[in-house]
Amino acid sequence: MKLIGFDKDGAIWIGAVSNDGAVSPIAEREAFWRNPDFHLADAQVAGGGLKLGDVTERPAVPAGARVICIGLNYRNHALEGGRGEIPTIPVIFGRWTASLICDGDAAPAIEERFDWEGELGAVIGKPMFRVDAKKGLEGVFGYCAFNDLSARTFQRATPQWTFGKNAERSGPMSALVTADEVGDPADGLHLVTRVNDEIMQDDNTSDLIFPVGYLVEYISQLMTLNPGDLIVTGTPAGVGAARRPPIFLKPGDTVSVEIEKVGKVTTPIVAPAAPTT
């Protein structure tokens, strides 16, 4: 099932999207994530008089979600640009939900070294604390295509990446597709990132160093993962900063991330807004 967040009656709701683009409201977003399995079991994909093109889409994860991002999680990306080490444990940094946007929303090129990172996102469906990898994978509710847009100058100014990974409107995510329609990403999902229709990243999720189930296992050793938390699993080789010469996003560009069985998120790149006064 394909799910989106959208504006309805002054709140954000979760809705199911049918193949013809009809949107069926399920529940208010925060209520949905308190018991996603219950609401999903009662969901009807029948239309409800709404069309995808007529609603204002919002990120489907709850406002209080943790967005836990994994760095250097493809071997080829870990080594590109002169790096020489494969991580032996997951490299973790955080995003705030305030940075999240949806398919078709514009992102401002906040600085001259603004870069793309196509990634698979995994959304948690049940509370999990100190689970093993098998239980961790079983506890994933759904998946999305994600673009971890990165302000490289700010990211690399210090050893901590979080600031450069939280630029204004820099976390585009697609609609969610429930896990039953995707299967285990370790079996291989084709991931392609395009900038202005030129392929920049072309890889497969079977190449993840730390697969989704292991990431849930590892993260849950320290914290309880809750329904709606989002794990962004890492990007393959082909980022702009590692190219020779480097290539960065600029206003007028369009970047898209497409993942087999999961979906696509497309983001127009625009100039940043004027400073507030």
Rosetta blueprint (number, residue, H / E / L):
1 M L
2 K E
3 L E
4 I E
5 G E
6 F E
7 D E
8 K E
9 D L
10 G L
11 A E
12 I E
13 W E
14 I E
15 G E
16 A E
17 V E
18 S L
19 N L
20 D L
21 G L
22 A E
23 V E
24 S E
25 P E
26 I E
27 A E
28 E E
29 R H
30 E H
31 A H
32 F H
33 W H
34 R H
35 N L
36 P H
37 D H
38 F H
39 H H
40 L H
41 A H
42 D L
43 A L
44 Q L
45 V L
46 A L
47 G L
48 G L
49 G L
50 L E
51 K E
52 L H
53 G H
54 D H
55 V L
56 T L
57 E E
58 R E
59 P L
60 A L
61 V L
62 P L
63 A L
64 G L
65 A L
66 R L
67 V E
68 I E
69 C E
70 I E
71 G E
72 L L
73 N L
74 Y E
75 R H
76 N H
77 H H
78 A H
79 L H
80 E H
81 G H
82 G H
83 R L
84 G L
85 E L
86 I L
87 P L
88 T L
89 I L
90 P L
91 V E
92 I E
93 F E
94 G E
95 R E
96 W L
97 T H
98 A H
99 S H
100 L E
101 I E
102 C E
103 D L
104 G L
105 D L
106 A L
107 A E
108 P E
109 A L
110 I L
111 E L
112 E L
113 R L
114 F E
115 D E
116 W L
117 E L
118 G E
119 E E
120 L E
121 G E
122 A E
123 V E
124 I E
125 G L
126 K L
127 P L
128 M E
129 F L
130 R L
131 V L
132 D L
133 A H
134 K H
135 K H
136 G H
137 L H
138 E H
139 G L
140 V E
141 F E
142 G E
143 Y E
144 C E
145 A E
146 F E
147 N E
148 D L
149 L L
150 S E
151 A E
152 R H
153 T H
154 F H
155 Q H
156 R L
157 A L
158 T L
159 P L
160 Q L
161 W L
162 T L
163 F H
164 G H
165 K H
166 N L
167 A L
168 E L
169 R L
170 S L
171 G E
172 P E
173 M E
174 S L
175 A L
176 L E
177 V E
178 T E
179 A H
180 D H
181 E H
182 V L
183 G L
184 D L
185 P H
186 A H
187 D H
188 G L
189 L L
190 H E
191 L E
192 V E
193 T E
194 R E
195 V E
196 N L
197 D L
198 E E
199 I E
200 M E
201 Q E
202 D E
203 D E
204 N E
205 T H
206 S H
207 D H
208 L E
209 I L
210 F L
211 P L
212 V H
213 G H
214 Y H
215 L H
216 V H
217 E H
218 Y H
219 I H
220 S H
221 Q L
222 L L
223 M L
224 T L
225 L E
226 N L
227 P L
228 G L
229 D L
230 L E
231 I E
232 V E
233 T L
234 G L
235 T L
236 P L
237 A L
238 G L
239 V L
240 G H
241 A H
242 A H
243 R L
244 R L
245 P L
246 P L
247 I L
248 F L
249 L L
250 K L
251 P L
252 G L
253 D L
254 T E
255 V E
256 S E
257 V E
258 E E
259 I E
260 E L
261 K L
262 V L
263 G E
264 K E
265 V E
266 T E
267 T E
268 P E
269 I E
270 V E
271 A L
272 P L
273 A L
274 A L
275 P L
276 T L
277 T L
